[in-house]
């Protein structure tokens, strides 16, 4: 689960270095999705949800890797208006992946009769999904764009803290199984 958490850090926290047309992502999304795949591999035996979501994360690893290279080469400007459509598709797939992760956590809770705050993650996921949709609807109104981006960043950080807590609870519960 640690790899999933680190992957989420790479995906949710975007820091870029802009040099003219060239953009260098300091925490590349494709690395985050790759790490998530490693985390899914560790948890496949715990819940079928991690197996179901693995191909989607592999697709996003390739997709975000291509986008990263295009931005690095300064060719992302060629996408212009098409980038909004690609962004919406990327957002939908990312939310689906995240939903499968949350569903996997809830499934593990039921399977092992443990509490690792899956319902809290689901509530945060719902708020995040709504926030993402609102951001894409209102992104064209410049006054709202910066405000909404800040709200979305805060929502992502809150989800990261909650997922980190879930991760820690999972390892604590897992260790209890191995010691019994």
Order of alpha helices (4+ residues) and beta strands (2+ residues): alpha-beta-beta-alpha-alpha-alpha-alpha-alpha
